[in-house]
Amino acid sequence: MPSTARVTSHAAAPLPSYIVDTSQPPLGFEGNHAIAVLPFSNLTGDEAHDYLAEGISEELIAGLSRLRWLPVIARNSSFSFADTVDRKSIGLQLGARYLLEGHLYRSCESYGISASLSESVTGYAIWSRRFALPSPTSRDLLEQFVNELVAHLETKIGHVEQTRTRAKREESLGVNDLIWRGRWHINRLTRTDSEMAQKLFAEALELDPHSPEALIQVTAALGWAIWAGRQPQDQILRMRKLAQQATLVDPDDGRGFMLAGIAEMWLRHPLPAKALLQQAIALNPSLMLAHAQLGGSHNLAGEPEQAIVHLKAALRLSTNDPNMFYSLGELALAYTLLGRWSDAIEHADHALARRPAYWYAHVIKINAVARSGDIVGGQAALGELFAVKPNFSKQYIDWLPFVDRTWIDHFVEGLKLVSGRRTDWLERDTHKSPAQFQAT
């Protein structure tokens, strides 16, 4: 068995290019920029905690390895450098663009972990954060920390890669460039950007029909279009088929199971939906959107208490995710199902602060305000809905895949309470072709 001791004598000297070419990514990385986790330092003053600091780094390597699109350098490689080796050299030798460093420290009667992410080529710090860790020896607390940090890193590195790819010339785009550019567009949450994302993902899949990442992104883009455009069942069935293909191509990628679960949820199949979403979380506990969608599936099945647990877990995992408005809106829905109107209004407001055009959060808020007895406030909230969605109609609500369809009537009646003479939205026909949908 190879030694796990850190090399201090010759690790700083890179091998000649004729032995190892560090200008190209390692085999299997497929053009993706890798991350290396360096050994975390023990700053507690207690040498007995050295193993804890190193163990944290190992847990992070294991956690990051669940992100299928982000290659992670193995422990024996990333742990083999002396502290004095400059970060650019480490990045070159490992083929890693991103370096994650940190330390375990003592804070009063507790502990904390500081983590920072940097680009090895420039040395620029991209992101840093401190995390409280009351007991570094608690397996549950350490697992929670790892999941939370991995979720933050996924969001941050994803944003950096999307921005970088945007600067490339069109004719130089490869499969991964097309995917990253598509992800940038999909996060813009507009109709035009969604159409562009679908085009880019389709081009990536055409260039490499065997790319699991391209298949995942094509499926995810279709899912976004279905939700935003309230598209019919045949499109949901198409999404389910694509998601099932993704789970077969890479059965260790939680995102395929998540997308399959979302399709089952929209088909009003709560049991397989929850099973698939739970499988996604088992494969990748840091997959924030899977936690959020599992909460959403509990809501649609009329189980708000269980929904709240998973939705709060989603918020905990990533406080800067572009889809955070969805979790907040679903929490507002859960409180609506429980008849907790003030909580529903508060969470709907938080969702709308992040996505003002999110019609579902508007509907939830209007319903909660009206049923709390504030008709004037409900009328004002209705005006806000029509300001951002002039073509809003009852068909928006009819599409919602509640297992118990009486909840559709509940929301329609809530809107009627404050509509007064404005009833055009009840009869308006807003069915459109898939290419004409409006964003949330």
C-alpha positions as CSV (number, residue, x, y, z in Angstrom):
1,M,0.0,0.0,0.0
2,P,1.4,3.4,-0.9
3,S,2.4,5.7,1.9
4,T,-0.1,8.5,2.8
5,A,2.7,10.7,4.2
6,R,2.9,14.1,2.6
7,V,5.9,14.6,0.4
8,T,8.1,17.5,1.3
9,S,11.4,17.0,-0.5
10,H,10.7,16.9,-4.3
11,A,7.0,17.5,-4.9
12,A,7.7,21.1,-6.0
13,A,9.6,20.0,-9.1
14,P,7.3,19.4,-12.0
15,L,8.1,16.6,-14.4
16,P,9.3,17.5,-17.9
17,S,6.5,17.8,-20.5
18,Y,7.8,14.8,-22.5
19,I,7.0,12.7,-19.4
20,V,3.7,14.3,-18.5
21,D,1.9,17.0,-20.5
22,T,0.2,19.2,-17.9
23,S,-1.2,21.6,-20.6
24,Q,-4.0,19.2,-21.3
25,P,-6.6,17.8,-18.9
26,P,-6.1,14.3,-17.6
27,L,-7.7,11.4,-19.5
28,G,-11.4,11.1,-18.7
29,F,-11.8,14.7,-17.7
30,E,-13.3,15.4,-21.1
31,G,-12.3,19.0,-21.1
32,N,-13.8,19.8,-17.7
33,H,-11.7,21.8,-15.3
34,A,-10.9,19.7,-12.2
35,I,-10.8,20.7,-8.5
36,A,-8.2,19.6,-6.0
37,V,-8.8,19.6,-2.3
38,L,-5.6,20.3,-0.3
39,P,-5.2,19.0,3.2
40,F,-7.0,21.3,5.7
41,S,-4.8,22.8,8.4
42,N,-5.3,22.2,12.1
43,L,-5.3,25.6,13.9
44,T,-6.9,24.4,17.1
45,G,-3.6,24.3,19.0
46,D,-4.3,20.6,19.7
47,E,-2.1,18.2,17.7
48,A,-4.6,15.5,18.5
49,H,-7.0,17.1,16.0
50,D,-4.6,16.7,13.1
51,Y,-6.4,13.6,11.9
52,L,-9.7,15.5,12.1
53,A,-8.5,18.3,9.8
54,E,-7.2,15.8,7.3
55,G,-10.4,13.7,7.6
56,I,-12.4,16.7,6.7
57,S,-10.5,17.1,3.4
58,E,-11.0,13.4,2.6
59,E,-14.8,13.7,3.2
60,L,-14.9,16.7,0.9
61,I,-13.1,14.8,-1.8
62,A,-15.7,12.0,-1.5
63,G,-18.6,14.6,-1.5
64,L,-17.3,16.5,-4.5
65,S,-16.9,13.2,-6.4
66,R,-20.7,13.0,-6.5
67,L,-20.8,16.0,-8.8
68,R,-20.5,14.1,-12.1
69,W,-19.6,17.2,-14.2
70,L,-16.7,18.2,-11.9
71,P,-13.6,16.0,-11.9
72,V,-11.9,15.7,-8.5
73,I,-8.2,14.9,-8.0
74,A,-7.6,11.8,-5.9
75,R,-6.4,12.2,-2.3
76,N,-3.0,10.7,-2.8
77,S,-2.2,13.3,-5.4
78,S,-3.6,16.4,-3.8
79,F,-2.2,15.5,-0.4
80,S,1.4,15.1,-1.7
81,F,2.5,18.7,-1.7
82,A,4.5,20.7,0.8
83,D,2.8,23.8,2.2
84,T,5.6,25.9,0.6
85,V,4.7,24.9,-3.0
86,D,3.0,27.7,-4.8
87,R,-0.6,27.1,-5.9
88,K,0.0,27.7,-9.6
89,S,2.5,24.9,-9.6
90,I,0.2,22.6,-7.8
91,G,-2.6,23.3,-10.3
92,L,-0.3,22.6,-13.2
93,Q,1.0,19.3,-11.9
94,L,-2.4,18.0,-10.9
95,G,-4.3,19.4,-13.9
96,A,-6.6,21.3,-11.6
97,R,-8.0,24.7,-12.3
98,Y,-9.6,25.0,-8.9
99,L,-8.0,24.6,-5.5
100,L,-10.0,24.2,-2.2
101,E,-8.1,25.0,1.0
102,G,-9.2,25.5,4.6
103,H,-8.5,25.0,8.2
104,L,-10.1,23.7,11.4
105,Y,-10.0,26.3,14.2
106,R,-11.2,26.8,17.8
107,S,-14.0,29.3,18.4
108,C,-14.7,29.9,22.1
109,E,-16.2,26.7,23.3
110,S,-16.9,25.4,19.9
111,Y,-15.1,24.8,16.6
112,G,-15.3,26.2,13.1
113,I,-14.1,25.5,9.6
114,S,-12.9,28.1,7.1
115,A,-12.9,27.1,3.4
116,S,-11.6,29.1,0.4
117,L,-11.8,28.4,-3.3
118,S,-9.2,29.8,-5.7
119,E,-8.1,29.5,-9.3
120,S,-4.7,27.9,-9.5
121,V,-3.7,29.7,-12.7
122,T,-4.3,33.3,-11.4
123,G,-4.2,32.6,-7.7
124,Y,-7.3,34.7,-7.3
125,A,-9.7,33.8,-4.5
126,I,-13.1,33.1,-5.9
127,W,-15.1,32.3,-2.8
128,S,-14.6,31.8,1.0
129,R,-16.8,31.1,3.9
130,R,-16.7,30.1,7.6
131,F,-18.8,27.3,8.9
132,A,-19.7,26.5,12.5
133,L,-18.9,23.0,13.6
134,P,-19.9,22.5,17.3
135,S,-18.3,19.1,17.4
136,P,-15.8,18.0,14.7
137,T,-16.0,14.4,16.0
138,S,-19.8,14.2,15.3
139,R,-20.4,12.2,12.2
140,D,-23.8,13.7,11.5
141,L,-22.5,17.3,11.9
142,L,-19.5,16.6,9.6
143,E,-21.8,15.1,7.0
144,Q,-24.1,18.1,7.1
145,F,-21.1,20.4,6.7
146,V,-19.8,18.5,3.7
147,N,-23.2,18.5,2.0
148,E,-23.6,22.2,2.5
149,L,-20.1,23.1,1.3
150,V,-20.3,20.9,-1.8
151,A,-23.6,22.5,-2.7
152,H,-22.0,26.0,-2.4
153,L,-19.1,24.9,-4.5
154,E,-21.3,23.4,-7.2
155,T,-23.1,26.7,-7.5
156,K,-20.0,28.9,-7.4
157,I,-17.9,26.9,-9.8
158,G,-20.9,26.4,-12.1
159,H,-21.3,30.2,-12.3
160,V,-17.6,30.8,-13.0
161,E,-17.6,28.2,-15.8
162,Q,-20.7,29.6,-17.4
163,T,-19.3,33.1,-17.4
164,R,-15.9,31.9,-18.8
165,T,-17.6,30.0,-21.6
166,R,-19.7,33.1,-22.5
167,A,-16.5,34.9,-23.5
168,K,-15.5,32.2,-26.0
169,R,-16.0,32.7,-29.7
170,E,-18.9,30.6,-31.2
171,E,-16.8,28.7,-33.6
172,S,-14.5,27.4,-30.9
173,L,-17.2,25.8,-28.7
174,G,-16.8,22.1,-27.9
175,V,-19.3,19.8,-26.2
176,N,-18.5,21.1,-22.7
177,D,-18.5,24.7,-23.9
178,L,-21.9,24.3,-25.4
179,I,-23.2,22.7,-22.2
180,W,-21.8,25.5,-20.0
181,R,-23.1,28.2,-22.3
182,G,-26.5,26.5,-22.2
183,R,-26.5,26.4,-18.4
184,W,-25.8,30.1,-18.3
185,H,-28.8,30.7,-20.6
186,I,-31.1,28.4,-18.6
187,N,-30.4,30.2,-15.4
188,R,-31.5,33.5,-16.9
189,L,-35.1,32.1,-16.7
190,T,-36.5,33.8,-19.8
191,R,-38.2,32.4,-22.8
192,T,-35.5,33.5,-25.2
193,D,-32.7,32.1,-23.0
194,S,-34.5,28.9,-22.5
195,E,-34.9,28.4,-26.3
196,M,-31.2,29.2,-26.8
197,A,-30.2,26.7,-24.0
198,Q,-32.2,23.9,-25.6
199,K,-30.5,24.6,-28.9
200,L,-27.0,24.5,-27.3
201,F,-27.7,21.4,-25.4
202,A,-29.1,19.7,-28.5
203,E,-25.9,20.7,-30.4
204,A,-23.8,19.2,-27.6
205,L,-25.7,15.9,-27.7
206,E,-25.4,15.8,-31.5
207,L,-21.6,16.3,-31.2
208,D,-21.4,13.5,-28.6
209,P,-24.5,11.3,-28.5
210,H,-22.9,9.3,-25.7
211,S,-22.3,12.3,-23.4
212,P,-24.2,11.7,-20.1
213,E,-23.9,15.4,-19.3
214,A,-25.4,16.5,-22.6
215,L,-28.3,14.1,-22.1
216,I,-28.9,15.4,-18.5
217,Q,-28.9,19.0,-19.7
218,V,-31.3,18.3,-22.7
219,T,-33.7,16.6,-20.2
220,A,-33.4,19.4,-17.7
221,A,-34.0,22.1,-20.3
222,L,-37.1,20.2,-21.5
223,G,-38.3,20.0,-17.9
224,W,-37.9,23.8,-17.5
225,A,-39.9,24.4,-20.8
226,I,-42.7,22.0,-19.6
227,W,-43.1,23.8,-16.3
228,A,-42.8,27.4,-17.7
229,G,-45.1,26.7,-20.6
230,R,-47.5,24.3,-18.8
231,Q,-47.0,21.9,-21.7
232,P,-49.1,18.8,-22.2
233,Q,-48.7,15.3,-21.0
234,D,-46.9,14.0,-24.2
235,Q,-44.0,16.3,-23.4
236,I,-43.9,15.1,-19.8
237,L,-43.8,11.5,-21.1
238,R,-40.9,12.5,-23.5
239,M,-39.1,14.0,-20.5
240,R,-39.6,10.8,-18.5
241,K,-38.1,8.7,-21.3
242,L,-35.1,11.0,-21.6
243,A,-34.5,10.9,-17.8
244,Q,-34.8,7.1,-17.7
245,Q,-32.1,7.0,-20.5
246,A,-29.9,9.2,-18.3
247,T,-30.2,6.9,-15.3
248,L,-29.1,4.0,-17.6
249,V,-26.2,5.9,-19.1
250,D,-24.9,6.9,-15.6
251,P,-26.7,5.1,-12.8
252,D,-24.5,7.0,-10.2
253,D,-25.6,10.4,-11.3
254,G,-28.4,11.6,-9.0
255,R,-29.6,14.2,-11.4
256,G,-31.1,11.6,-13.8
257,F,-33.2,10.1,-11.0
258,M,-34.2,13.6,-10.0
259,L,-35.5,14.5,-13.4
260,A,-37.3,11.1,-13.7
261,G,-38.9,11.9,-10.3
262,I,-40.0,15.3,-11.5
263,A,-41.7,13.8,-14.5
264,E,-43.5,11.2,-12.4
265,M,-44.6,14.1,-10.1
266,W,-46.1,16.0,-13.0
267,L,-47.8,12.8,-14.1
268,R,-49.5,12.7,-10.7
269,H,-47.6,9.5,-9.7
270,P,-46.6,10.5,-6.1
271,L,-45.1,7.2,-5.0
272,P,-42.6,6.6,-7.8
273,A,-41.8,10.3,-7.8
274,K,-40.8,10.3,-4.2
275,A,-38.9,7.1,-4.6
276,L,-36.8,8.5,-7.5
277,L,-36.2,11.8,-5.7
278,Q,-35.0,9.9,-2.6
279,Q,-32.7,7.8,-4.8
280,A,-31.3,11.1,-6.3
281,I,-30.6,12.4,-2.8
282,A,-29.0,9.1,-1.7
283,L,-26.6,9.4,-4.7
284,N,-25.9,13.0,-4.1
285,P,-27.0,14.5,-0.7
286,S,-25.8,17.9,-1.9
287,L,-28.3,18.0,-4.8
288,M,-30.3,21.0,-3.5
289,L,-32.9,20.8,-6.3
290,A,-33.7,17.2,-5.5
291,H,-34.5,18.1,-1.9
292,A,-36.7,21.0,-3.1
293,Q,-38.5,18.8,-5.6
294,L,-39.0,16.1,-3.0
295,G,-40.6,18.8,-0.9
296,G,-42.7,19.8,-3.9
297,S,-43.9,16.2,-4.4
298,H,-45.0,16.0,-0.8
299,N,-47.0,19.2,-1.3
300,L,-48.7,17.8,-4.4
301,A,-49.6,14.7,-2.5
302,G,-51.1,16.7,0.4
303,E,-48.3,16.1,2.9
304,P,-47.1,19.6,3.9
305,E,-45.4,18.6,7.1
306,Q,-43.0,16.3,5.2
307,A,-42.6,18.9,2.5
308,I,-41.4,21.5,5.0
309,V,-38.6,19.2,6.2
310,H,-37.1,18.7,2.7
311,L,-37.7,22.3,1.6
312,K,-35.8,23.7,4.6
313,A,-33.0,21.2,3.8
314,A,-32.8,22.6,0.3
315,L,-32.5,26.2,1.6
316,R,-29.8,25.1,4.1
317,L,-27.8,23.5,1.3
318,S,-27.5,26.6,-0.9
319,T,-28.5,30.1,0.0
320,N,-27.4,31.5,-3.3
321,D,-28.8,29.0,-5.8
322,P,-30.7,30.6,-8.7
323,N,-33.6,28.2,-8.1
324,M,-34.0,29.3,-4.5
325,F,-37.3,31.1,-5.3
326,Y,-38.8,27.6,-6.0
327,S,-38.1,26.3,-2.5
328,L,-39.5,29.5,-0.9
329,G,-42.6,29.3,-3.1
330,E,-43.1,25.6,-2.1
331,L,-42.7,26.5,1.5
332,A,-45.4,29.1,1.0
333,L,-47.6,26.4,-0.5
334,A,-46.9,24.0,2.4
335,Y,-48.1,26.7,4.9
336,T,-51.1,27.3,2.7
337,L,-52.0,23.6,2.9
338,L,-51.7,23.9,6.7
339,G,-53.9,27.1,6.8
340,R,-51.0,29.2,8.2
341,W,-51.7,32.3,6.2
342,S,-49.1,34.7,7.6
343,D,-46.3,32.1,7.1
344,A,-47.6,31.5,3.6
345,I,-47.6,35.3,2.8
346,E,-44.1,35.8,4.3
347,H,-42.5,32.9,2.3
348,A,-44.3,33.9,-0.9
349,D,-42.9,37.5,-0.5
350,H,-39.4,36.0,-0.2
351,A,-39.9,34.0,-3.3
352,L,-41.2,37.0,-5.2
353,A,-38.3,39.2,-4.0
354,R,-36.0,36.7,-5.9
355,R,-38.3,36.1,-8.9
356,P,-40.9,38.9,-9.3
357,A,-42.6,37.2,-12.2
358,Y,-43.1,33.8,-10.4
359,W,-46.9,33.6,-11.0
360,Y,-47.3,30.6,-8.7
361,A,-46.0,32.5,-5.7
362,H,-48.3,35.4,-6.6
363,V,-51.3,33.0,-6.6
364,I,-50.3,31.5,-3.3
365,K,-49.9,35.0,-1.7
366,I,-53.2,36.3,-3.1
367,N,-55.0,33.2,-1.8
368,A,-53.4,33.6,1.7
369,V,-54.1,37.3,1.9
370,A,-57.7,36.9,0.9
371,R,-58.4,34.0,3.3
372,S,-56.8,35.9,6.1
373,G,-59.6,38.5,5.6
374,D,-57.6,41.2,4.0
375,I,-59.6,41.8,0.8
376,V,-58.0,45.1,0.0
377,G,-54.5,43.6,0.4
378,G,-55.6,40.7,-1.8
379,Q,-56.8,43.1,-4.5
380,A,-53.4,44.8,-4.4
381,A,-51.6,41.5,-4.7
382,L,-53.8,40.5,-7.6
383,G,-52.8,43.8,-9.3
384,E,-49.2,42.8,-8.9
385,L,-49.8,39.4,-10.5
386,F,-51.5,41.0,-13.6
387,A,-48.7,43.6,-13.8
388,V,-46.1,40.9,-14.4
389,K,-48.4,38.3,-16.1
390,P,-51.0,40.3,-18.1
391,N,-52.1,37.1,-19.9
392,F,-52.6,35.2,-16.6
393,S,-55.6,32.8,-16.8
394,K,-57.2,30.0,-14.9
395,Q,-55.4,27.6,-17.2
396,Y,-52.2,28.3,-15.3
397,I,-53.8,26.9,-12.1
398,D,-55.5,24.0,-14.0
399,W,-52.1,22.7,-15.0
400,L,-50.9,22.2,-11.5
401,P,-50.5,18.5,-10.8
402,F,-52.1,18.2,-7.4
403,V,-53.2,14.6,-6.6
404,D,-56.2,16.0,-4.8
405,R,-57.8,18.2,-7.5
406,T,-59.9,20.1,-5.0
407,W,-56.8,22.3,-4.3
408,I,-57.3,23.7,-7.8
409,D,-60.7,24.9,-6.8
410,H,-59.3,26.2,-3.6
411,F,-56.9,28.6,-5.4
412,V,-59.4,29.6,-8.0
413,E,-61.9,30.5,-5.2
414,G,-59.2,32.4,-3.4
415,L,-58.6,34.5,-6.5
416,K,-62.3,35.1,-7.0
417,L,-62.5,36.5,-3.5
418,V,-60.5,39.5,-4.5
419,S,-61.3,39.7,-8.3
420,G,-64.4,41.8,-8.0
421,R,-65.6,42.6,-11.5
422,R,-62.4,41.5,-13.1
423,T,-63.2,37.9,-14.2
424,D,-61.6,37.9,-17.6
425,W,-58.9,35.6,-16.4
426,L,-61.5,32.9,-15.8
427,E,-62.3,32.6,-19.5
428,R,-59.1,33.7,-21.2
429,D,-57.6,31.1,-23.5
430,T,-53.8,31.2,-23.1
431,H,-52.9,27.8,-24.6
432,K,-49.8,28.3,-26.7
433,S,-47.4,26.2,-28.6
434,P,-44.3,25.0,-26.8
435,A,-42.2,27.7,-28.5
436,Q,-44.4,30.5,-27.2
437,F,-44.3,29.8,-23.4
438,Q,-43.5,32.6,-21.0
439,A,-41.0,32.2,-18.2
440,T,-42.0,31.9,-14.6
